[in-house]
Structures are given as C-alpha cells and as structure tokens.
Amino acid sequence: MRYFSIESLSFDEPGHWSGRYRARHRWHLSGVDCPRFGPWTWMDAFPSVDLSAVEEPVLAEPKGPMSVAEYDRLVALIRPFVPSVLPIRAGGSFGPMIGTAQGQFGPVTCYPSWELVLREDAVELLKAEGLRGIIAVRMELKSRRSTMPALYELEARPLARLHPDCIGEWKTPACDLCGKPESFPLPPKRWLLRSSIPEGLDVFGIEGANPRVVSERFVETVQRLGPSDVHYRELPAE
C-alpha cells in the first residue's frame, strides 16, 4: 500500500474552488508556560471528542498560556471523556469546528495544513467503498448559500511515526515537568517508519508532525468526484 500526505496549494498556485471557512473547535486547551522550556503549544485536533459534560468555561474561552498546575487540573477533568488512545496535550482542540463558510468547496480541502475537510459526498463515497479510519465530524458552519453542501472535518489520529533517520539529531527532548513531548522540525525529505503504520487504516496522522496521511485507496476514491485544490505527496516507508 502506498501512502500520501495531503498538502495545500502554495499561495501563487491557481485553484479550482473558491471555498473558504473561518472556524474553531468548540473546546480548546491553552498552551503551557513551562518553567524549563517556556511557553509551548501543540496542534492536536480531535473533533469526535465530546466535552459537553465537562463544566469548565475556560475550555470554551481559553485565556492564553497556563501554569503546569492548571494544565494538570484540566487534563484530569477531560481525560474520562477522551479515548485512551488519544493524547491530551497543551494546545489540543476538541469537538466540531464552529464558524462561517463561503464559496464553493472541492471534494477535499486542506487549509491550513493541519485541517483536513471533506465535502459531504466525499464522506459518503469513502464510507460506501469501505475505507477504514474515516472519522468525519460535521462542521457547524453558517453560510449565505442555502445550497452549500455540508462539510466534515476528518480526524487523523497520530498513530504513525516518521523514520528516525529522516528526523536526524535536531530534536527537543520531552519534558517531565509539563508533559511536553519530544519535538523536531519537519524535515523536507521524509518517510514513514514502516512498523508504525496502522494496519488497514486509510487515514491517520503522524506523531509530532502536522501532515495528514491517506492511502492510495483514499486518493483514488475521492478523485472520482473531480479535482481538489490539494497536493498528494507520496510518503515512502522503511
């Protein structure tokens, strides 16, 4: 099986579609001000996680970098509602995206690079074809166009890893004070660690990196619906 990261067009590339949205997830953890590393934040997004039972206003209206003690308090509150396979890290977002949209959207939208959005017919086709790992959450968007199809954010859980040889030595170690994971700059040439690829899944994320990864089955299926304003960059595996 071949795998690809989905990337947005560069600013000077012409696209087929005019669709734009402005939205944020319903719940959000602020960054952490670590005594050792200073302020930091991550970009996890799990729209399928419902935190409506957690009575904590700061999750809906984050106020900026928080202390490690406050972070630990919030993690303890929301952990029972987050699947154990998912990490809870500073900067993480949960629940559906809420906002506005305008224009016409292609089957797949990837802008910014860490958000993967599908048109409703793309979701239906992927599920009808039996693709696995399709966790699509409907976005709550207001639009002036009453005929605009529904849009869904595709959750890409960070299950795979990049190969250590492509990351090299430029890594920031994990922190046992604040829970900051090991981090590294995204290398221009990258490939997956084969043993970390989740078997049978057609969508997943990469631990410590933003790109969303899809299988060749995914690419072939959504391309039946016409062009999308994205690039598919093949990720080899070793």
Rosetta blueprint (number, residue, H / E / L):
1 M L
2 R L
3 Y E
4 F E
5 S E
6 I E
7 E E
8 S E
9 L L
10 S L
11 F L
12 D L
13 E L
14 P L
15 G L
16 H L
17 W L
18 S L
19 G L
20 R E
21 Y E
22 R E
23 A E
24 R E
25 H E
26 R E
27 W E
28 H E
29 L L
30 S L
31 G L
32 V E
33 D E
34 C E
35 P L
36 R L
37 F L
38 G E
39 P E
40 W E
41 T L
42 W L
43 M L
44 D L
45 A E
46 F E
47 P L
48 S L
49 V L
50 D L
51 L L
52 S L
53 A L
54 V L
55 E L
56 E L
57 P H
58 V H
59 L H
60 A L
61 E L
62 P L
63 K L
64 G L
65 P L
66 M E
67 S L
68 V H
69 A H
70 E H
71 Y H
72 D H
73 R H
74 L H
75 V H
76 A H
77 L H
78 I H
79 R H
80 P H
81 F H
82 V L
83 P L
84 S L
85 V L
86 L L
87 P L
88 I L
89 R L
90 A L
91 G L
92 G L
93 S E
94 F E
95 G E
96 P E
97 M E
98 I E
99 G E
100 T E
101 A E
102 Q E
103 G L
104 Q L
105 F L
106 G L
107 P L
108 V E
109 T E
110 C L
111 Y L
112 P L
113 S L
114 W L
115 E L
116 L L
117 V E
118 L E
119 R E
120 E H
121 D H
122 A H
123 V H
124 E H
125 L H
126 L H
127 K H
128 A H
129 E L
130 G L
131 L L
132 R L
133 G L
134 I L
135 I E
136 A E
137 V E
138 R E
139 M L
140 E E
141 L E
142 K E
143 S L
144 R L
145 R L
146 S L
147 T L
148 M L
149 P L
150 A L
151 L E
152 Y E
153 E E
154 L E
155 E E
156 A L
157 R L
158 P E
159 L E
160 A E
161 R L
162 L E
163 H L
164 P H
165 D H
166 C H
167 I H
168 G L
169 E L
170 W L
171 K L
172 T E
173 P L
174 A L
175 C L
176 D L
177 L L
178 C L
179 G L
180 K L
181 P L
182 E L
183 S E
184 F L
185 P L
186 L L
187 P L
188 P L
189 K L
190 R L
191 W L
192 L E
193 L L
194 R H
195 S H
196 S H
197 I L
198 P L
199 E L
200 G L
201 L L
202 D L
203 V E
204 F E
205 G E
206 I E
207 E L
208 G L
209 A E
210 N E
211 P E
212 R E
213 V E
214 V E
215 S E
216 E H
217 R H
218 F H
219 V H
220 E H
221 T H
222 V H
223 Q H
224 R H
225 L H
226 G L
227 P L
228 S L
229 D L
230 V E
231 H E
232 Y E
233 R E
234 E E
235 L L
236 P L
237 A E
238 E L
